[in-house]
């Protein structure tokens, strides 16, 4: 590769650029950060333990590199119906594959 084989058009400004970007502006007046949520304002709804185990099993499978497929739903629902200790063991097995 010779010295003329590669030309970086941004390396040197020669003043002939027809397009100029406007300078970056600071924060606009109508732009503001949202206040953090108040824990007391949260909805008081608990997730059913079976649904929680199903979500945790989905997450564990995905983290282990085994993303669940739609046809796996029946198996995941059946495993989620088992006790929490059995689901914890299954998740521990999956985490050991990492």
Rosetta blueprint (number, residue, H / E / L):
1 X L
2 X L
3 X L
4 X L
5 X L
6 X L
7 X L
8 X L
9 X L
10 X L
11 X L
12 X L
13 X L
14 X L
15 X L
16 X L
17 X L
18 X L
19 X L
20 X L
21 X L
22 X L
23 X L
24 X L
25 X L
26 X L
27 X L
28 X L
29 X L
30 X L
31 X L
32 X L
33 X L
34 X L
35 X L
36 X L
37 X L
38 X L
39 X H
40 X H
41 X H
42 X L
43 X L
44 X L
45 X L
46 X L
47 X L
48 X L
49 X H
50 X H
51 X H
52 X H
53 X H
54 X H
55 X H
56 X H
57 X H
58 X H
59 X H
60 X H
61 X H
62 X H
63 X H
64 X L
65 X L
66 X L
67 X L
68 X L
69 X L
70 X H
71 X H
72 X H
73 X H
74 X H
75 X H
76 X H
77 X H
78 X H
79 X H
80 X H
81 X L
82 X L
83 X L
84 X H
85 X H
86 X H
87 X H
88 X H
89 X H
90 X H
91 X H
92 X H
93 X H
94 X H
95 X H
96 X L
97 X L
98 X L
